[in-house]
């Protein structure tokens, strides 16, 4: 089923789309339910119970602050800084109620609900402690949430679009019959959902926020939040690269250093609670911006497109690839491991870069397939439950791998033995067979063996 461009790319505050943006949206929806049933004025307190991965790593991922902001109905897209949390909040932006993580948020670390490992249940209570309203939500990845009983957005088709597709094979057949590139097909779909000026402005905004995250990450020094007390590395990397440039030092692999820098910059901004774009998640938000800047600085010199046109093609193509993963697998690290986050980001970026470089649809599929094929089995094991180790470096490795995958695809004619559909199916099977301890719980892997928190 088709996922719209703006479902794939959302602007919000880090460090995690599933653990911060998702819970924030769930909290906002809960407030809307209270308002719709005239319960908001009677609500004296709100309790929240976290389950599964949200319970195990929510504290390090900023979940409590995100819930508080959602209960206040704040807009994450308009926020500039990290989530903060006090002892009270304005429920629905109007009514002050007490709210603190120790008293009003419970983490059921031993309980994982069968529907999805990222679950949170809200209770609204009156002055006597009687429950006025209860609702269960699931944060399914990329900031998307569903309430218990609702259909997943990936399973709910976008209506009235001219080109719907369930698989890469169908996508390729549609492109062939309509004589369109993947980006052109997505543009026509989005043209039904949005006006041309709105779509163009929104694409420019997404690219601008990505670039801004790079620039802030490069220039901001200090230490990332959390008990690791990890210093930001991007400013130091940038300073060394600039020194080498001033001394006219040459290194055949300098471009890789720049790609690493750009991915580090965004990933560190995300870890610090900065403003980033889900691509497809916040934990993997550094991959696509780094590859985008690679194209703008280096790749567009050999591209048939201008930097601006190539940027649009890259983002539109990447959204199509993400749509395939959302429909047939998952982009949730808690559900399929980091292959669903950095792996999908790598696949999206490789496909987008190939398209922006003038590659054929077949070469685009080949690039996306190569990128994911070599991320299969990637676990999600954040040390101390923070989106820092190994997440930041994984963004850099994923970005470099995406560029390499695109280059491999562009050196061929698009023919390949392994289809993208088969890789997506394999990724999902692999993710579901991973032990839950390796799926964003911080119970195994590097989170267990590298450091003690």
N, C-alpha and C positions, 0 to 999 in steps of 0.2 A: 504494500500500500504506500502511496505517495506521502512523504513528509514534506511540508512546506519549507521554503527557504528560512523563514523566520522561526520555525520550530527547531531547525538545526542550529542556527546562529542566534543566541540570546546574549544580551549584555547584562552583566550582573557583578556582584561582589564575591571574591573568592573566600575560602580556598577550594570549595567543592560544589559542583552543581547539584549532586545528589544529596549532599549532607548539609548544604547551606541554602542554595537557591530553591531546591525542592521543598524542604521543610518550611521555608519562608512563604512560598506559594501555598502550601497546604494550610498554614496558619491563616493566611489571608482568606482562603476559601472557607475556612471554618467560621471566621468572623462574618463573612457574607451569609452563611447559613443562619447564624444567630440573628442577623439583621432581618433576613427574609421571614423568619418565624417570630419576629417581635420579641426576641429573647435577650437582645443585647443590653437593654436597660436593666433587666433583672439579674444579669450575670455579675456575681461578686468576685469570682475567681475562676481561673482556667488552669487545669492540670493537663500535663502531657506525659505519655508513656512512650518511650522509644524501645524498639525491638531490633534484634539482629545486628547488622553492621552499624546502623545508626546508634545503637546502644554502646557498641564496643569502641567505635572511633569517633562518635559524634562530638565529644568534648574537644578533641584535637582538631576537628574539622569546623569548629565554630557553629555547631548546630543550635545550642541554646540561644545565642545572640540572634541567629537568623529567625528562630521561632518568635522571639520577642518582637523583632522588626515586622514580621508578618502579621502578628496580632495587632500591631499598630497600623496596619495597611500601608506601610511605606513601599515605595517603588524602588526595587533594587537597581533598575536601569538608570535611575537618576542619582543614585548614591555615588559618592566618590571615595569613601574610606571604609574601613573594616566595621563589622558589626560590633556594637557595644551593648552592654547589659547592666542595668541598675537593679533596684529593689522594687520598682513600680513601673508601670507602663500605661499608656492611654489606649485602652481597648477600642479598636475601630477608630482611633484618633480622637475620641471624645470622652471616654469614661476611664478614670484612673482606677486601676486595680493593683494589688500586690502581685509581683511576679519575680521570682528568683530561681536559679537553677537547682539549688539545694532543696527548696521547698516545693516547687511546682513542676519539676521535670524528674521523672524516674526512668532509669536505664535498666531494662530487663535483659541483661547480657546473656542469660542462659536460654532465652526464648527467641526463636526465629520463626516467623509466620510462614505458612506454606506458599502464600501467594507471591511474596517477594521478600528478599532479605532486608530491604530498607522500608521499615514500617513505623508509623507513629499514630497514636490514638489520642484524640483530644476530648476533654471533659469540661463542660461549662457548668458551674455550680452557683446556686443562689446563696443568700446570706446564711441559711441554715445548713449548707453543705449538701443539699439535695441536687442531684444531677438534672440539669435542664436539657442538655443536649450532649450526645456522644457521636463521634465520627472517626473512622479509621481511614488513613491515607497511606499510599505507597509512593515513594520517590523512586521512579523507575529509570533515572539516568538523564543527563543533559538538562536537568532542571524541571523535567516533566513530572507531573503528579497525577494520580488517579485515586478516586475515592472507592472504597470497597463496593463492589457491584458494578462499577463502571468498566467500560471497555478501554483497553489501552489505546492511546493515540495512534500507535503504529498499526493497530487493527481496525481503526475507524477511518474509512477512506475520506479523503478530501473530495467534496462534491463538485461536479460540473467542470473539472479540469479536462482539457482535450486529450491529455496523454497520461493515463494511469499505468503503472507497471508494478509487478510484484517481484520481478527478478531482473538480473542484468541481461539475461537473454531477451526478455520482453523489451527492455529498454533499448537494446541494440536493434531489435527488429523494428520498433517504432521509429527510431532515428533513421534507419535505412529506408523504410517506406515513405517517410515524410521528407527525406533528404535534408536532415537537420543534424547539427552537432548536438552533443549532450547539453551543452550550455544553452544553445538556441531552444531546445525542447523545454528545458526548465524555465527559461525566460517566458515562453508562451504559456506554460502552466501558471506561472506567477502573475502573468498579465491578466488572467481571469480573476485572480484573488485580490490584486492590487492595481491601482492606476500606474501608468508608466512613470510619471514623475515620482510617485511614492516609492516604487520599487527601486528606481535609480538612486534616490536620496538615501534609502535604507541601505543599499549595498555600499554606498560611499561611507555611510556612518559606521557600518561594521568594519570596513577596512581602516577607517580613521581610528577607531577605538583600539584595533589591533596594533596599529603603528604607535599610538600613544602609549600603550602598555610597554612596548619595547623601549621607547625613549625614557619613560619614567624608571624602568628597571635598570637601564644603563646609568642613570644619573643619581639614583637614590642609594645612599650608603646606609650602614647600620646592621642590625641583627634582626633576623626573622623572629616572629613571636613563637612561644612554645619552649618547652624545657630543653630542647637541643641547643638553644642559643646559637643557632647557625648564622655566621656572618654572610651577608650578601656577597656573591662572587662576581656578578656581572660588571660592576664598576671597575674592579681590578682587572678583569679580562680586557675590558675596553681600553683601560689606560695602557696596558702592555701592547695592545694592537696599535694604538695611536703612536706609541713610542717607536715601534718598529717601522711604522709608515714614515715618521719624521726622519728616521735614520736611513730611509730607502733600503731597508733590509728586504730581501726577497725570500719567499718560501712557497713552494708549489702548492702547499696545502693550506695557505692562509684563508682561502674561501671557507674551508671547513671551520676554522676558528671563528669566523664571523657568524656562520650559521649557529654554531654552539652558543655564541654570545647572545644572539637574538632570542634563541629559545630559552636560555637561562634567564634573561631579563624578564620575559613574560611570566615564566614559571615562578620566579621569585616574587614578582608583583602579586601573582595569584596567592602564593603562600602567605603573603603579608596582608591579605584581605583587600587587595586593590581591585580596580575595575578592569575586567577582562571579558572576552567573548567565549562562550562555549563552542568548542570546535573539535570533537562534538561535546566534550565536557570541560569543566574548569581544570580538572587534574591533568588534562592533556592540552590545555589552552595555548601552550608555547609552540607547538609543532607547526601549525598552519601559518601563524604570523611570521615565524622565522623563514619558512619556505617562500612566503609572499615577498618578504623583503629581499630574499635571495633573487627572486625573479625581477623585482624592480631595480635592483642594483646591478645584477650580472646577466640574468637570463634574457631580459627583454631586448638586449643587444642582438641576439640571434633569433628573436621571435618575429613573426609577421605582424604582430600586434603592438600597439603602443602600450606603455606601462598601465595606463588607465583601463584600456579595453582588456588587456591581459589579466588585470586584477579582477574585473567583473567575470571574465570567463573562468578563472581559477575558482572563485567562490561559488559560482553557479554549478560548475561541474562537481566540486567537492560536496555540495549539498545533495546532489543526486546520488553520489556514492554513499553518503551517510544514510540517506533514505533507505537504501538496500539493507544496510546493517540493522537499522531500527526495525524494519519489517520482518527480517528473517533471522535475526540473532539478538544482540543486545549491545548497548553502549554503557552498561552499568558495571563498574568494577566489582561491585558487591555481588553481581550475578554471574559474570564470566571472567573476572580477573582483569588485569591491566591490558590484556589484548583487546578488550572492548573499549578502552579509552585511548592510550597511546597507540595501540595497534590500529584502531579505526582512524585516528587522527593521521597517522602515517599513510594509511591507504588513501584517505581523502586528499591529503596534500600531494601525494605522488600523482594521483589522477588529475588534480587541478593544475599542477605544474606542467604536466604533459600536454594538457589541452591549451594552456596559455602559451606553450612553446610551438603550437601549431600541429600537435600530434593528432592522428586520426582517432576515431572512436575506439577502434580495436586496440590502438596503442594505449589509450586511456585506461581501458579495462585491464590490459596487460600490466600497466604500472600499478594500478590498485591491487591487483592480485599478487604481484611480486612483493609489494610492501607488507601486506597482511601475512602472506605465506611465511615470512621470516620474523613474524611476531607471535606466531601460534604458541600457545602455552604460557604466555607471559603472565606471571602472577601479580596480584595486588597485595603487597605486604608493607604498608607504610610504617616506618619506624616511629614508635611512640604515638601512632595514630595521627601523625602530622603529614600534610601533603608537601613533604620536603625531601626525605631520603627514602627510597631512591628516585622519587617522582621528578625532581628538577632535572637530574641528569638524564632520566629516561626521555624527557621532552627533547633534550638536545640530541640524543642518539636517534630518536624517532625522526627528527627533522632532517638530519644528515642521511638517514636511511631512505627517507622519502625522495630526496634529491637523487640519490643513487638509483633508486627504483625507476624514477622517471627517465634518467639517462639510459638505463638498460633498455627500457621500453622503446625509447626513441631511436636506439641503434638497431632495432628490429623492425619488422614490417607489420607487427600487431598480432601475428600468429603465435599461439602458445598452447601448451599441453593442458594446463590447469585453468579452468574457468574461474572467474570471480565468484560465481554462484557456489561452486564446490568449496572454495576457500571459506566463504561465509558460513556455509553449513558445517564445515570442519571446525571453524573457530567456535561456533556455538556449542557443538558437541564437546569439544575440548574443555570449554569453560564450565559447562554443566558437570563434567566429570572431575573437575578440580575439587580437591577437598575444600569445604567451606573455610578452613583455616587460611587458605591462600586467596580468599576473595574478600579483601578489604575488611578484615577483622583484626589484623595485627596480632594474630595468635601463632603465626608460623613464619617460616622464611627469614628474610632479613630482619623483620620486626622481632623475631625471637632470638636469632643468633648473632646479629651484628652489635646491638647495644641493649643495655637494660635501662628501662625508664621507670 
